[in-house]
Amino acid sequence: MSDHEGYIASAAEALQPLLKQIRAQLSEALPEAQEVMKYNMPGFELRDSIVAGYGAFSRQCGLYVAPGAIEALADEIAAAGLKASKTGVTFSPRHPIPESLVRQLADASRKELDMS
């Protein structure tokens, strides 16, 4: 069992399907990235930088990317009815994150980190 699998298995049962889905979507969007565990959260790493990570909390999940990705896609995040912080977007079983938005955020985060 990978660290990601253990993390998902330890999350609230209601959130596990979302976590499995976000993991698969990130894996597809970032095929060259390595799955890692950093700061007790699962993430996808390229060249020693976390491009995207995800986490589970009591009632919701979060997708964490580079700040510029959140800024660049603020309108799309709002249009999806989701809330964002400087580096993350929260979603829940009642308000899941669209797959297209996951891909856009992962791509924008990778591009921002490539420029760093």
BELRAGI-V238778 format. One record per residue. SS is DSSP state (H for helix, E for strand, - for the rest). D_CENTER is the distance of its C-alpha to the mean C-alpha in Angstrom with 1 decimal. Layout:
ss->[SS	SS]
d_center->[D_CENTER	D_CENTER]
//
This chain:
ss->[-	-	H	H	H	H	H	H	H	H	-	-	H	H	H	H	H	H	H	H	H	H	H	H	H	H	H	H	H	-	-	-	-	E	E	E	E	E	-	-	E	E	E	E	E	E	-	-	E	E	E	E	E	E	E	E	-	-	-	-	E	E	E	E	E	-	H	H	H	H	H	H	-	H	H	H	H	H	H	-	-	-	E	E	-	-	-	E	E	E	E	-	-	-	-	-	-	-	H	H	H	H	H	H	H	H	H	H	H	H	H	H	H	H	H	-]
d_center->[20.3	17.3	15.6	12.5	15.1	16.8	13.8	13.2	17.0	17.4	15.2	17.2	18.4	17.4	13.7	13.9	13.9	10.7	9.0	11.1	10.2	6.4	7.6	10.4	8.8	6.9	10.2	12.2	10.8	11.1	14.2	15.8	13.1	14.0	12.1	12.8	13.0	13.3	14.2	14.2	10.4	9.0	7.7	8.8	11.9	14.5	17.8	17.1	14.1	10.5	8.9	5.2	4.5	4.2	7.6	10.5	13.3	16.7	16.0	12.5	8.8	6.3	3.0	4.9	6.6	10.4	12.6	14.4	11.5	11.4	15.2	15.7	13.9	15.2	17.6	15.3	13.1	16.4	17.8	15.3	16.5	13.3	13.5	12.0	12.9	13.5	10.1	7.8	7.9	9.2	10.2	12.7	14.9	17.2	14.8	12.0	9.6	11.6	10.8	12.4	10.2	7.0	9.5	11.0	8.2	7.6	11.4	12.2	10.4	12.3	15.4	15.3	15.2	17.9	20.0	19.9]
//
